[in-house]
């Protein structure tokens, strides 16, 4: 099993910045693509950004140019730098990875709240 622990959420004004961090532990050899998802009240969980072990990235259109995902394979961490935050970025943000050896098996962190005030 892989355990994921997020940190760095909080309250920020629109236009501000936050940095989220996620640390993985446990069976880290199972870690594959790592990513950040978010879920706003009344909405489905959606992909924000993801990154492969080789550094290839994908972003949701809504965050392109504002958010940057990065990964440290040696430390088993993945960060999300969020700039120019908007009220619509308000959500619980979850760290995620899929299991390299089990198809469609995912691990999730407990989530961290990000609130952007207008």
N, CA and C atoms as a LAMMPS dump frame, in Angstrom:
ITEM: TIMESTEP
0
ITEM: NUMBER OF ATOMS
354
ITEM: BOX BOUNDS ff ff ff
-5.0000000000000000e+02 5.0000000000000000e+02
-5.0000000000000000e+02 5.0000000000000000e+02
-5.0000000000000000e+02 5.0000000000000000e+02
ITEM: ATOMS id mol type element x y z
1 1 1 N 0.827 -1.197 0
2 1 2 C 0 0 0
3 1 3 C 0.869 1.259 0
4 2 1 N 0.298 2.317 -0.526
5 2 2 C 0.961 3.614 -0.557
6 2 3 C 0.127 4.596 0.25
7 3 1 N 0.788 5.338 1.108
8 3 2 C 0.107 6.391 1.86
9 3 3 C 0.532 7.745 1.308
10 4 1 N -0.449 8.629 1.157
11 4 2 C -0.211 9.974 0.639
12 4 3 C -0.709 10.983 1.657
13 5 1 N 0.129 11.951 1.979
14 5 2 C -0.244 12.979 2.953
15 5 3 C -0.013 14.346 2.341
16 6 1 N -1.096 15.128 2.243
17 6 2 C -1.023 16.473 1.678
18 6 3 C -0.808 17.516 2.769
19 7 1 N -0.248 18.642 2.372
20 7 2 C -0.113 19.787 3.266
21 7 3 C -0.082 21.056 2.42
22 8 1 N -0.327 22.177 3.076
23 8 2 C -0.158 23.449 2.404
24 8 3 C -1.417 24.188 2.023
25 9 1 N -2.576 23.619 2.278
26 9 2 C -3.804 24.33 1.954
27 9 3 C -4.032 25.501 2.892
28 10 1 N -5.072 26.266 2.594
29 10 2 C -5.394 27.393 3.454
30 10 3 C -6.294 28.38 2.77
31 11 1 N -6.376 29.561 3.371
32 11 2 C -7.212 30.651 2.874
33 11 3 C -6.323 31.723 2.251
34 12 1 N -6.68 32.15 1.05
35 12 2 C -5.888 33.16 0.36
36 12 3 C -6.831 34.067 -0.42
37 13 1 N -6.422 35.296 -0.626
38 13 2 C -7.222 36.212 -1.426
39 13 3 C -7.015 35.945 -2.909
40 14 1 N -7.994 36.324 -3.695
41 14 2 C -7.882 36.176 -5.141
42 14 3 C -6.625 36.892 -5.631
43 15 1 N -5.927 36.239 -6.548
44 15 2 C -4.671 36.77 -7.049
45 15 3 C -3.451 36.284 -6.286
46 16 1 N -3.684 35.648 -5.161
47 16 2 C -2.591 35.166 -4.332
48 16 3 C -2.077 33.809 -4.778
49 17 1 N -1.156 33.269 -3.973
50 17 2 C -0.503 32.001 -4.3
51 17 3 C -0.518 31.068 -3.097
52 18 1 N -0.516 29.781 -3.412
53 18 2 C -0.353 28.737 -2.415
54 18 3 C 0.463 27.625 -3.022
55 19 1 N 1.152 26.888 -2.171
56 19 2 C 1.9 25.721 -2.63
57 19 3 C 1.447 24.516 -1.829
58 20 1 N 0.979 23.509 -2.544
59 20 2 C 0.573 22.256 -1.917
60 20 3 C 1.699 21.243 -2.068
61 21 1 N 1.863 20.427 -1.04
62 21 2 C 2.863 19.362 -1.079
63 21 3 C 2.209 18.04 -0.715
64 22 1 N 2.739 16.99 -1.284
65 22 2 C 2.239 15.642 -1.005
66 22 3 C 3.441 14.719 -0.837
67 23 1 N 3.454 14.006 0.283
68 23 2 C 4.54 13.065 0.557
69 23 3 C 4.004 11.643 0.54
70 24 1 N 4.683 10.791 -0.177
71 24 2 C 4.29 9.384 -0.275
72 24 3 C 5.166 8.529 0.627
73 25 1 N 4.559 7.499 1.177
74 25 2 C 5.305 6.544 2.005
75 25 3 C 4.692 5.161 1.818
76 26 1 N 5.32 4.174 2.41
77 26 2 C 4.831 2.811 2.277
78 26 3 C 5.51 2.107 1.115
79 27 1 N 4.705 1.449 0.297
80 27 2 C 5.233 0.684 -0.843
81 27 3 C 5.486 1.617 -2.029
82 28 1 N 6.48 2.467 -1.895
83 28 2 C 6.718 3.527 -2.879
84 28 3 C 7.134 2.982 -4.237
85 29 1 N 7.584 1.741 -4.298
86 29 2 C 7.945 1.171 -5.594
87 29 3 C 6.713 1.001 -6.48
88 30 1 N 5.536 1.091 -5.86
89 30 2 C 4.291 0.967 -6.638
90 30 3 C 3.856 2.281 -7.281
91 31 1 N 4.491 3.39 -6.9
92 31 2 C 4.058 4.707 -7.381
93 31 3 C 4.308 4.834 -8.879
94 32 1 N 3.297 5.336 -9.593
95 32 2 C 3.437 5.532 -11.035
96 32 3 C 3.239 7.019 -11.333
97 33 1 N 2.224 7.364 -12.07
98 33 2 C 1.926 8.775 -12.339
99 33 3 C 1.36 9.397 -11.064
100 34 1 N 1.806 10.59 -10.732
101 34 2 C 1.287 11.288 -9.561
102 34 3 C 0.503 12.507 -10.013
103 35 1 N -0.507 12.855 -9.247
104 35 2 C -1.326 13.976 -9.686
105 35 3 C -2.063 14.647 -8.545
106 36 1 N -2.685 15.748 -8.902
107 36 2 C -3.556 16.495 -8.005
108 36 3 C -4.94 16.577 -8.627
109 37 1 N -5.929 16.308 -7.813
110 37 2 C -7.329 16.442 -8.19
111 37 3 C -7.973 17.406 -7.206
112 38 1 N -9.146 17.905 -7.574
113 38 2 C -9.874 18.766 -6.647
114 38 3 C -11.36 18.502 -6.754
115 39 1 N -12.035 18.792 -5.655
116 39 2 C -13.485 18.629 -5.628
117 39 3 C -14.101 19.795 -4.888
118 40 1 N -14.905 20.56 -5.614
119 40 2 C -15.637 21.68 -5.036
120 40 3 C -16.993 21.183 -4.554
121 41 1 N -17.607 21.892 -3.609
122 41 2 C -18.923 21.464 -3.103
123 41 3 C -19.937 21.301 -4.225
124 42 1 N -20.601 20.163 -4.242
125 42 2 C -21.633 19.911 -5.238
126 42 3 C -21.118 19.543 -6.61
127 43 1 N -19.801 19.387 -6.741
128 43 2 C -19.231 19.061 -8.043
129 43 3 C -18.454 17.752 -7.972
130 44 1 N -18.204 17.202 -9.144
131 44 2 C -17.412 15.97 -9.21
132 44 3 C -15.927 16.284 -9.039
133 45 1 N -15.192 15.281 -8.585
134 45 2 C -13.751 15.431 -8.478
135 45 3 C -13.175 15.542 -9.885
136 46 1 N -12.234 16.457 -10.079
137 46 2 C -11.66 16.675 -11.395
138 46 3 C -10.138 16.723 -11.315
139 47 1 N -9.529 16.332 -12.425
140 47 2 C -8.082 16.387 -12.522
141 47 3 C -7.623 17.841 -12.589
142 48 1 N -6.588 18.163 -11.824
143 48 2 C -5.956 19.476 -11.901
144 48 3 C -4.666 19.369 -12.72
145 49 1 N -3.804 18.451 -12.325
146 49 2 C -2.533 18.273 -13.021
147 49 3 C -1.96 16.913 -12.636
148 50 1 N -1.133 16.362 -13.517
149 50 2 C -0.461 15.113 -13.205
150 50 3 C 0.903 15.112 -13.853
151 51 1 N 1.778 14.253 -13.328
152 51 2 C 3.159 14.238 -13.782
153 51 3 C 3.689 12.81 -13.711
154 52 1 N 4.406 12.417 -14.761
155 52 2 C 5.003 11.084 -14.776
156 52 3 C 6.345 11.106 -14.041
157 53 1 N 6.906 9.951 -13.839
158 53 2 C 8.215 9.882 -13.188
159 53 3 C 9.288 10.533 -14.051
160 54 1 N 9.049 10.601 -15.347
161 54 2 C 9.998 11.243 -16.252
162 54 3 C 9.812 12.745 -16.387
163 55 1 N 8.755 13.259 -15.737
164 55 2 C 8.548 14.706 -15.745
165 55 3 C 7.549 15.225 -16.761
166 56 1 N 6.902 14.356 -17.513
167 56 2 C 5.868 14.81 -18.446
168 56 3 C 4.632 15.227 -17.659
169 57 1 N 4.027 16.338 -18.081
170 57 2 C 2.914 16.907 -17.319
171 57 3 C 1.663 17.092 -18.167
172 58 1 N 0.526 17.073 -17.49
173 58 2 C -0.766 17.428 -18.082
174 58 3 C -1.484 18.346 -17.11
175 59 1 N -2.193 19.331 -17.649
176 59 2 C -2.937 20.27 -16.823
177 59 3 C -4.371 20.395 -17.33
178 60 1 N -5.26 20.648 -16.415
179 60 2 C -6.609 21.037 -16.803
180 60 3 C -6.534 22.4 -17.477
181 61 1 N -7.386 22.626 -18.46
182 61 2 C -7.364 23.901 -19.177
183 61 3 C -7.562 25.083 -18.22
184 62 1 N -8.348 24.878 -17.194
185 62 2 C -8.686 25.969 -16.282
186 62 3 C -7.5 26.442 -15.443
187 63 1 N -6.43 25.655 -15.371
188 63 2 C -5.294 26.042 -14.533
189 63 3 C -4.01 26.262 -15.339
190 64 1 N -4.058 26.003 -16.625
191 64 2 C -2.855 26.177 -17.449
192 64 3 C -2.343 27.605 -17.351
193 65 1 N -1.041 27.721 -17.16
194 65 2 C -0.424 29.042 -17.054
195 65 3 C -0.445 29.615 -15.659
196 66 1 N -1.201 28.995 -14.769
197 66 2 C -1.28 29.494 -13.389
198 66 3 C -0.708 28.501 -12.38
199 67 1 N -0.901 27.215 -12.643
200 67 2 C -0.444 26.178 -11.728
201 67 3 C 0.74 25.438 -12.342
202 68 1 N 1.637 24.98 -11.472
203 68 2 C 2.778 24.19 -11.906
204 68 3 C 2.942 22.986 -10.993
205 69 1 N 2.969 21.81 -11.59
206 69 2 C 3.192 20.582 -10.825
207 69 3 C 4.656 20.18 -10.946
208 70 1 N 5.214 19.69 -9.859
209 70 2 C 6.595 19.234 -9.875
210 70 3 C 6.713 17.992 -8.998
211 71 1 N 7.771 17.263 -9.232
212 71 2 C 7.909 15.963 -8.552
213 71 3 C 9.373 15.733 -8.212
214 72 1 N 9.616 15.179 -7.039
215 72 2 C 10.954 14.796 -6.62
216 72 3 C 10.926 13.285 -6.398
217 73 1 N 11.449 12.544 -7.344
218 73 2 C 11.393 11.082 -7.268
219 73 3 C 12.243 10.535 -6.117
220 74 1 N 13.298 11.239 -5.779
221 74 2 C 14.163 10.779 -4.694
222 74 3 C 13.473 10.925 -3.335
223 75 1 N 12.671 11.967 -3.203
224 75 2 C 11.975 12.217 -1.939
225 75 3 C 10.551 11.694 -1.936
226 76 1 N 10.104 11.208 -3.1
227 76 2 C 8.739 10.7 -3.217
228 76 3 C 7.703 11.758 -2.868
229 77 1 N 7.905 12.93 -3.421
230 77 2 C 6.98 14.04 -3.184
231 77 3 C 6.495 14.622 -4.505
232 78 1 N 5.323 15.22 -4.457
233 78 2 C 4.791 15.951 -5.596
234 78 3 C 4.184 17.238 -5.055
235 79 1 N 4.513 18.363 -5.697
236 79 2 C 4.052 19.673 -5.274
237 79 3 C 3.173 20.298 -6.342
238 80 1 N 2.349 21.208 -5.908
239 80 2 C 1.519 21.989 -6.824
240 80 3 C 1.645 23.452 -6.443
241 81 1 N 2.307 24.217 -7.276
242 81 2 C 2.424 25.658 -7.07
243 81 3 C 1.243 26.32 -7.764
244 82 1 N 0.456 27.047 -6.994
245 82 2 C -0.751 27.676 -7.523
246 82 3 C -0.615 29.189 -7.434
247 83 1 N -0.605 29.843 -8.569
248 83 2 C -0.498 31.301 -8.641
249 83 3 C -1.768 31.891 -9.248
250 84 1 N -1.933 33.176 -9.063
251 84 2 C -3.092 33.889 -9.624
252 84 3 C -4.39 33.153 -9.295
253 85 1 N -4.529 32.808 -8.049
254 85 2 C -5.689 32.015 -7.636
255 85 3 C -6.986 32.789 -7.816
256 86 1 N -8.041 32.053 -8.148
257 86 2 C -9.362 32.611 -8.369
258 86 3 C -10.351 31.97 -7.404
259 87 1 N -11.44 32.646 -7.107
260 87 2 C -12.444 32.035 -6.215
261 87 3 C -12.915 30.671 -6.714
262 88 1 N -12.963 30.477 -8.009
263 88 2 C -13.405 29.194 -8.548
264 88 3 C -12.385 28.07 -8.35
265 89 1 N -11.205 28.398 -7.833
266 89 2 C -10.229 27.369 -7.483
267 89 3 C -10.51 26.784 -6.096
268 90 1 N -11.463 27.359 -5.39
269 90 2 C -11.814 26.866 -4.064
270 90 3 C -12.312 25.43 -4.135
271 91 1 N -11.671 24.555 -3.373
272 91 2 C -12.012 23.124 -3.407
273 91 3 C -11.146 22.387 -2.388
274 92 1 N -11.478 21.136 -2.187
275 92 2 C -10.567 20.238 -1.478
276 92 3 C -9.645 19.615 -2.531
277 93 1 N -8.364 19.709 -2.299
278 93 2 C -7.369 19.2 -3.245
279 93 3 C -6.814 17.869 -2.72
280 94 1 N -6.775 16.898 -3.62
281 94 2 C -6.333 15.552 -3.272
282 94 3 C -5.113 15.147 -4.087
283 95 1 N -4.17 14.549 -3.406
284 95 2 C -3.017 13.952 -4.06
285 95 3 C -3.392 12.535 -4.489
286 96 1 N -2.83 12.096 -5.579
287 96 2 C -3.228 10.803 -6.159
288 96 3 C -2.047 10.146 -6.839
289 97 1 N -2.027 8.826 -6.818
290 97 2 C -1.117 8.076 -7.669
291 97 3 C -1.777 6.758 -8.038
292 98 1 N -1.379 6.215 -9.164
293 98 2 C -1.878 4.895 -9.525
294 98 3 C -0.799 3.858 -9.222
295 99 1 N -1.269 2.621 -9.042
296 99 2 C -0.375 1.523 -8.7
297 99 3 C 0.249 0.949 -9.971
298 100 1 N 1.549 0.912 -10.011
299 100 2 C 2.275 0.455 -11.189
300 100 3 C 1.977 -0.999 -11.518
301 101 1 N 1.56 -1.776 -10.535
302 101 2 C 1.408 -3.21 -10.731
303 101 3 C -0.036 -3.682 -10.702
304 102 1 N -0.942 -2.761 -10.445
305 102 2 C -2.359 -3.131 -10.424
306 102 3 C -3.134 -2.126 -11.266
307 103 1 N -3.677 -2.62 -12.379
308 103 2 C -4.369 -1.744 -13.309
309 103 3 C -5.559 -1.07 -12.643
310 104 1 N -5.702 0.228 -12.903
311 104 2 C -6.839 1.017 -12.415
312 104 3 C -6.985 0.97 -10.893
313 105 1 N -5.866 0.872 -10.203
314 105 2 C -5.873 0.903 -8.739
315 105 3 C -5.184 2.189 -8.321
316 106 1 N -5.929 2.974 -7.515
317 106 2 C -5.457 4.306 -7.181
318 106 3 C -5.341 4.503 -5.678
319 107 1 N -4.42 5.352 -5.303
320 107 2 C -4.257 5.766 -3.917
321 107 3 C -4.575 7.254 -3.819
322 108 1 N -5.184 7.619 -2.694
323 108 2 C -5.594 9.011 -2.486
324 108 3 C -5.139 9.485 -1.121
325 109 1 N -4.794 10.77 -1.064
326 109 2 C -4.561 11.393 0.215
327 109 3 C -5.876 11.785 0.862
328 110 1 N -5.779 12.385 2.032
329 110 2 C -6.991 12.741 2.78
330 110 3 C -7.59 14.066 2.316
331 111 1 N -6.831 14.812 1.554
332 111 2 C -7.32 16.082 1.022
333 111 3 C -6.907 17.267 1.874
334 112 1 N -6.751 18.403 1.224
335 112 2 C -6.44 19.651 1.922
336 112 3 C -7.302 20.761 1.326
337 113 1 N -7.88 21.572 2.197
338 113 2 C -8.818 22.607 1.756
339 113 3 C -8.071 23.833 1.247
340 114 1 N -8.482 24.304 0.085
341 114 2 C -7.997 25.573 -0.469
342 114 3 C -9.213 26.468 -0.639
343 115 1 N -9.165 27.641 -0.024
344 115 2 C -10.257 28.597 -0.12
345 115 3 C -9.705 29.909 -0.635
346 116 1 N -10.289 30.399 -1.726
347 116 2 C -9.861 31.654 -2.332
348 116 3 C -10.99 32.654 -2.182
349 117 1 N -10.723 33.722 -1.471
350 117 2 C -11.751 34.741 -1.249
351 117 3 C -11.659 35.83 -2.309
352 118 1 N -12.809 36.395 -2.626
353 118 2 C -12.846 37.431 -3.675
354 118 3 C -12.653 38.815 -3.083
